Amino acid sequence: MIFLLINIIVHSSLVNDWNTNRKDHEESSFSAPLSASSKSSEKKRNIMIIAAYPKTEVRLLAIWSQLECFAVEYDNIIISAPDEDWSRDALQNFTFQVMVHLPDVYKMLDVQYYVNDRYDAGLWCDSLSSLQNNTQYRSFHNFFLINDSLLALRKSNDFLKTLKDQNASLISLNEWEDSDKYGYWVESAVRLFSRDGIETYYNNLCKDLAFKFKYCKIKANELEKEKMRTWRYKICIVRSTEIQVSKFYNRSKVFGLYQGRVPNVTEGHPSWSHQYHYWKNVLVGNLKFPVMKVSDTYPLLSTAIEKQETGALRSCTSRYIPYIL
């Protein structure tokens, strides 16, 4: 699969003067109050934060698909990205394309840059921290955290609808209810939080995130082989920053839209993101599943390319710059 990304040289006057300085965030709780004039009858205000690592054209395409198909009900959108020259260059050209082809989205869009030393969780938490000192954002009710590993396949407000219908604190795309080893687990690639839900997430995870990563590095370094150290580090991060999140909440306030485990798997990993035929025929074909996993470590995209079944992947990139699937 070849993606053709047109390199457009953008004059600085054509794009926003993004704030490039990382702020030193206080360790205070994420508890920005709603405006005193806010009433339950008023429209809920929503914000989307995309944790991005825009190193490849596929990741940029995934971000675009989310802007085109998931951003309809959101009042502000933040792309939270590494504070590196390559990242700034990629997103400057990308946001110019958004300005040209998705002007309504562009009006809501902000790009923020941070030291990328704590993966997606760090980028989300840094952007959440920045909201504490920005009065513009203090009236948000719902917080949509997503990363650039997911390509949107259709327009969807399923998360917002479910959060409202269930009066929930946290909605995830996928849940693992029968995990004997870990208990109830909601995957982190895309999750929507209510106001109280995001406060719980921030105070229980974001404030201690640097310590969690330090602890995982110490545990990994106990092993001799580098490959095993890398594996233990990643597993430790997943356990401490993803799997345990649902334990911060009353179980009745947390929901996954789809099961993460594929039933009756006899070969390969049982996750939906490793089982192409189940993803294509059951999740997308029958249940209208809204995304594809496009990270290199998952086989969905490569399998679709091999089988020449990529036509359905274009629906949320109709206004993206020319590319070939």
C-alpha positions in Angstrom: 0.0 0.0 0.0 1.4 3.3 -1.0 0.1 6.6 0.4 1.1 9.7 -1.6 1.4 12.7 0.7 1.8 15.9 -1.2 4.5 18.0 0.4 3.1 21.6 0.4 5.3 24.4 1.6 3.1 26.5 3.7 3.7 30.1 4.4 3.5 30.9 8.1 0.7 33.4 7.6 -1.5 30.6 6.3 -1.5 28.5 9.5 -2.1 29.3 13.1 0.8 30.3 15.2 0.7 27.2 17.3 1.9 27.5 20.9 5.2 25.7 20.8 6.3 26.0 24.4 5.5 23.2 26.8 4.0 24.6 30.0 5.0 23.5 33.4 1.8 22.1 34.7 0.8 22.2 38.4 0.1 18.9 40.2 -3.4 20.2 41.1 -6.5 18.1 40.5 -8.2 18.3 37.2 -11.3 19.9 38.6 -12.0 22.9 36.5 -15.6 23.9 37.4 -18.4 24.4 35.0 -19.6 27.9 34.3 -22.1 29.1 36.9 -24.5 29.7 34.0 -24.3 26.1 32.9 -27.6 24.3 33.2 -28.6 20.7 32.5 -30.9 21.9 29.7 -28.1 23.5 27.8 -26.2 21.8 25.1 -23.3 19.7 26.3 -19.9 20.9 25.1 -17.5 18.2 24.0 -13.8 18.1 23.4 -11.7 15.6 21.4 -8.0 15.0 22.2 -6.0 12.9 19.6 -2.7 11.5 20.8 -0.6 11.6 17.6 2.7 10.2 16.5 2.6 11.6 12.9 5.7 9.7 11.7 4.0 8.0 8.7 1.4 8.8 6.1 -0.9 6.1 7.4 -1.1 7.7 10.9 -1.9 11.1 9.2 -4.6 9.4 7.2 -6.0 7.9 10.4 -6.1 11.3 12.1 -7.8 12.7 9.0 -10.5 10.0 9.1 -11.3 10.8 12.7 -11.7 14.5 11.9 -13.9 13.8 9.0 -16.2 11.2 10.6 -15.9 11.5 14.4 -15.7 15.2 15.0 -19.3 16.3 14.2 -20.5 16.8 17.7 -17.3 18.2 19.1 -16.7 21.9 19.9 -12.9 21.8 20.2 -10.3 19.3 18.9 -6.7 19.0 20.1 -4.0 17.1 18.4 -1.4 16.3 21.0 1.9 15.4 19.4 5.7 15.0 20.1 7.7 18.2 20.4 10.0 17.3 17.5 10.9 19.1 14.3 9.6 16.2 12.1 6.3 16.2 14.0 5.9 20.0 13.6 6.6 19.8 9.9 4.2 16.9 9.3 1.4 18.6 11.2 1.9 22.0 9.7 1.3 20.6 6.2 -1.5 18.4 7.6 -3.4 21.3 9.2 -3.0 23.3 6.1 -4.9 20.6 4.3 -7.6 20.6 7.0 -7.9 24.4 6.6 -8.5 23.9 2.8 -10.7 20.8 2.8 -12.3 20.7 6.3 -12.7 24.4 7.1 -15.4 23.8 9.8 -13.1 21.3 11.6 -10.1 23.7 11.2 -12.0 26.4 13.2 -12.1 24.0 16.2 -8.6 22.6 15.8 -5.5 23.2 18.0 -2.2 21.5 17.9 -0.1 21.1 21.0 3.4 19.7 21.4 4.9 17.9 24.4 7.9 15.7 25.3 6.7 12.3 24.2 8.2 10.3 27.1 5.0 8.6 28.3 3.3 7.4 25.1 -0.3 8.1 24.3 -1.3 8.5 28.0 1.4 11.2 28.4 0.1 13.2 25.4 -3.5 12.9 26.7 -2.5 13.9 30.2 -0.4 16.8 29.1 -3.3 18.2 27.1 -5.7 17.7 30.0 -3.2 19.5 32.3 -3.1 22.5 29.9 -6.9 22.8 30.1 -6.7 23.7 33.8 -5.2 27.1 33.1 -7.3 27.9 30.0 -10.7 29.4 30.9 -11.9 28.8 27.3 -12.2 25.0 28.1 -13.7 25.1 31.5 -17.2 24.5 30.4 -16.6 21.1 28.6 -18.8 18.3 29.7 -17.4 15.3 27.8 -13.8 14.4 26.9 -13.0 12.1 23.9 -9.5 10.6 24.1 -8.4 8.7 20.9 -5.0 7.9 19.3 -3.8 7.6 15.7 -3.9 3.8 15.5 -7.5 3.8 14.4 -8.8 4.6 10.9 -12.5 5.7 11.1 -14.8 3.8 8.7 -18.1 5.6 9.1 -19.6 8.7 10.7 -20.3 7.9 14.3 -21.6 9.5 17.5 -22.0 6.1 19.2 -19.8 7.1 22.1 -21.7 10.3 23.0 -25.1 8.6 22.6 -24.1 5.6 24.8 -22.5 7.9 27.5 -25.8 9.9 27.7 -28.1 6.9 27.5 -26.3 4.9 30.2 -25.5 8.0 32.4 -21.9 6.6 32.3 -18.5 8.0 33.4 -16.5 6.1 30.8 -17.3 4.5 27.4 -14.7 2.5 25.5 -14.8 1.0 22.1 -13.9 -2.5 23.4 -14.3 -4.3 26.7 -12.9 -7.5 28.0 -15.3 -8.8 30.6 -14.0 -12.3 31.1 -10.4 -11.5 31.8 -9.6 -13.9 34.7 -6.1 -12.4 35.0 -6.9 -8.7 34.8 -10.6 -8.4 35.7 -12.8 -6.0 33.7 -10.7 -4.1 31.1 -11.6 -1.4 28.6 -9.2 -0.7 25.8 -7.5 2.7 25.7 -7.2 3.5 21.9 -10.5 5.3 22.1 -12.5 6.3 25.2 -15.1 8.9 26.1 -15.3 10.4 29.6 -18.0 12.5 31.3 -16.8 15.5 33.4 -16.7 13.4 36.6 -15.1 10.5 34.6 -12.2 12.7 33.3 -11.6 14.1 36.8 -11.3 10.5 38.1 -9.0 9.5 35.2 -6.8 12.6 35.7 -6.5 12.3 39.5 -5.8 8.6 39.5 -3.7 8.2 36.5 -2.3 11.4 35.1 -0.9 12.8 38.3 1.2 9.6 38.9 2.0 8.8 35.3 5.7 9.7 35.5 6.1 7.4 38.5 4.3 4.5 36.8 6.7 4.7 33.8 9.7 5.0 36.1 8.5 1.9 38.0 8.0 -0.1 34.8 11.5 0.8 33.6 13.0 -0.4 36.9 11.1 -3.7 36.7 12.1 -4.2 33.1 15.8 -3.6 33.8 15.8 -6.5 36.2 15.9 -8.9 33.2 19.1 -9.6 31.4 18.0 -10.0 27.8 17.1 -6.8 26.0 14.1 -8.4 24.2 12.6 -9.6 27.5 13.2 -6.1 29.0 11.3 -4.5 26.2 8.5 -7.0 26.5 8.2 -6.6 30.3 8.3 -2.8 30.0 5.4 -2.7 27.5 3.3 -5.2 29.5 3.9 -3.2 32.7 2.8 0.1 30.9 -0.4 -1.6 29.6 -1.2 -3.0 33.0 -0.6 0.2 34.9 -2.0 2.8 32.4 -4.7 0.9 30.6 -6.0 -2.3 32.2 -6.4 -0.8 35.7 -8.4 2.3 34.6 -11.8 0.6 34.9 -11.0 -0.1 38.5 -11.1 3.7 39.2 -14.9 3.7 38.7 -18.1 2.1 39.9 -18.5 -0.9 37.5 -22.1 0.3 36.6 -20.6 3.5 35.2 -18.2 1.9 32.7 -19.2 0.3 29.4 -17.5 -1.1 26.2 -19.4 -0.9 23.0 -18.0 -4.2 21.6 -16.3 -7.3 23.0 -12.6 -7.2 22.6 -12.1 -10.9 22.7 -13.0 -12.9 19.6 -15.0 -16.1 20.5 -13.7 -19.6 19.8 -10.2 -18.5 18.6 -8.0 -21.5 18.1 -5.1 -19.8 16.3 -3.4 -16.5 16.9 -4.2 -13.8 19.4 -7.9 -13.6 20.5 -8.1 -9.8 20.2 -10.4 -8.3 17.5 -7.4 -6.4 16.1 -5.6 -9.6 15.3 -8.5 -11.4 13.6 -9.1 -10.0 10.1 -12.0 -12.2 9.1 -13.9 -11.7 12.3 -13.3 -7.9 12.1 -14.4 -7.7 8.5 -17.4 -10.1 8.5 -18.8 -9.9 12.0 -17.7 -6.6 13.5 -17.9 -4.4 10.4 -20.2 -6.5 8.3 -22.9 -7.3 10.9 -22.3 -4.9 13.8 -21.2 -1.7 11.9 -17.9 -1.5 13.8 -16.6 2.0 13.2 -12.8 1.6 12.9 -9.8 -0.4 11.6 -6.6 -0.8 13.6 -3.8 0.5 11.3 -0.7 0.2 13.6 2.2 -1.9 12.1 2.0 -4.4 14.9 -1.6 -5.4 13.9 -2.4 -7.4 10.7 -5.7 -5.9 9.7 -4.4 -3.3 7.2 -1.7 -5.5 5.7 -4.3 -8.3 5.3 -6.8 -6.0 3.6 -4.1 -4.8 1.2 -3.0 -8.4 0.4 -6.6 -9.4 -0.3 -7.2 -6.2 -2.3 -10.2 -5.4 0.0 -9.3 -1.8 0.9 -12.2 -0.1 -1.0 -14.4 0.3 2.1 -11.5 2.1 3.9 -12.0 5.3 1.9 -15.3 6.5 3.2 -13.8 8.8 5.9 -11.0 10.2 3.8 -13.0 11.5 0.9 -11.5 14.9 1.2 -8.0 13.9 2.0 -5.1 14.7 -0.4 -4.6 12.1 -3.2 -3.4 8.7 -2.1 -3.5 5.2 -3.4 -4.8 2.2 -1.5 
